[in-house]
Amino acid sequence: MDTRSELREFIFSNFLMARNNIELQDSDSLYDKGIIDSTGVLELVDFVEEKYNIKFADEELTPENLDSINNICGYLERKRA
């Protein structure tokens, strides 16, 4: 399974609002769509850190890195480089 699919599966499995929003695009804001809130961000960070064996620095906990599937994938690519 690729990274986008893994992230999508986690989001749909763990956030009730995502289950109601089948039309989630990779570029959609998870916050603006009401899928995650501040607590959800912490859950998402925990998942990403554990699944991909990376550690977010405090300054990396930004919407630019976490607010969409595209943003998370871009962050992971930069982190792995």
C-alpha positions in Angstrom: 0.0 0.0 0.0 1.4 3.4 -0.9 1.7 6.3 1.6 -1.4 8.2 0.3 -3.5 5.1 0.7 -2.2 4.4 4.2 -2.9 8.0 5.3 -6.4 7.9 3.7 -7.1 4.6 5.5 -6.0 6.0 8.8 -8.1 9.1 8.4 -11.2 7.2 7.4 -10.8 4.7 10.1 -10.1 7.1 13.0 -12.1 10.3 12.3 -15.8 10.1 12.3 -16.3 13.1 10.0 -14.0 11.5 7.4 -16.4 8.6 7.1 -19.2 11.0 6.2 -17.0 12.8 3.6 -16.4 10.3 0.9 -15.3 13.0 -1.5 -12.0 13.8 0.3 -9.4 14.8 -2.2 -5.7 14.6 -1.4 -5.4 18.4 -1.6 -8.4 19.1 0.7 -7.8 20.7 4.1 -8.5 18.2 6.8 -9.2 21.1 9.2 -11.4 23.1 6.9 -13.4 20.0 6.0 -14.0 19.5 9.7 -12.3 16.1 9.7 -9.7 16.8 12.3 -9.3 19.3 15.2 -6.3 20.0 17.5 -6.8 16.6 19.2 -7.0 14.9 15.8 -3.7 16.5 14.7 -2.0 14.9 17.7 -3.4 11.5 16.7 -2.3 12.1 13.1 1.2 13.1 14.3 1.4 10.0 16.5 0.4 7.8 13.5 2.8 9.4 11.1 5.7 9.2 13.5 5.1 5.6 14.3 4.2 4.4 10.9 7.1 6.1 9.0 9.7 6.1 11.8 10.2 9.9 11.8 10.0 12.5 14.5 8.3 15.9 14.1 10.2 18.9 15.5 8.0 21.4 17.2 8.4 23.9 14.4 7.3 21.3 11.9 3.8 21.0 13.4 2.2 23.4 10.9 -0.7 23.2 8.5 1.8 23.3 5.7 3.0 19.8 6.8 -0.2 18.3 8.2 -3.4 19.9 6.8 -3.9 17.6 3.8 -2.8 14.2 2.5 -0.7 16.1 -0.1 1.0 18.2 2.6 1.8 15.1 4.7 3.2 13.3 1.8 5.3 16.3 0.9 6.6 16.5 4.4 7.5 12.8 4.5 9.4 13.2 1.2 11.4 16.1 2.5 12.0 14.3 5.8 13.3 11.2 4.0 15.6 13.2 1.7 
